[in-house]
Amino acid sequence: MKDRRLEEKPGCSDKRALFPEEIACPQCGIETEIWNDETEASCKKCGTLFIKANIASS
């Protein structure tokens, strides 16, 4: 019997290496985890929503 979880799915065909990054929240400064394929994150402490591109360029 073939394991359906191992079948190639259209959304899973991108084989980039994903990894988490730590970015400081611009509001409170706490380190927040964001994956390299995500563009925004929400701070675990204060709830501020921030965009990774805006933080990286600051």
N, C-alpha and C positions, 0 to 999 in steps of 0.2 A: 504494500500500500504506500502510495506516495504522500509525503508530508506536505500539505498545502502551505504551511508557513514558510517553506523554503522556496516556493515558486517565485519567480521574478514578477514583481508588481510594477506597473507603470510609474508610480511615484517613488519607487525604491531603486530605480535604475541609475541614479546619480551616486557614484561610488566615492565621493569626496570624504576625506578624513574629517570627522566632526570632533570638536573638543571644546571644553568650557573655558571661558576667560573670566577673570575677575576685574571688574570695573568699579571705581569709587562712585557712589551716588553723588550727583552734583548738589543735592540739597543737604544731606546729613553726613556724607563722607564714608558711610559704611561700605565695605566691599560687597558687591553683588555679582552673582554668577550669571553669565550670559553665554550661550553657545555661539560659536563662530558663524553659524548660519542664521542666527536671529538678528533682527534689526532694532528691537526694543526690549526693554526689561522694566520690571517694577521692583522698587526697593523693598526688601523684606522688613526693614525697620519702619520707614516713614510712609511707604506706599507711593512715592513719587515715580511716575512713569517717565522714562527717559529713552532717547534714541541713541544707539551706540555710535553712529557716525558723528553726531553732535559732540559727544564726549571725547572721542578720539581726536577731533580737530581742535579742541579747546586747549 
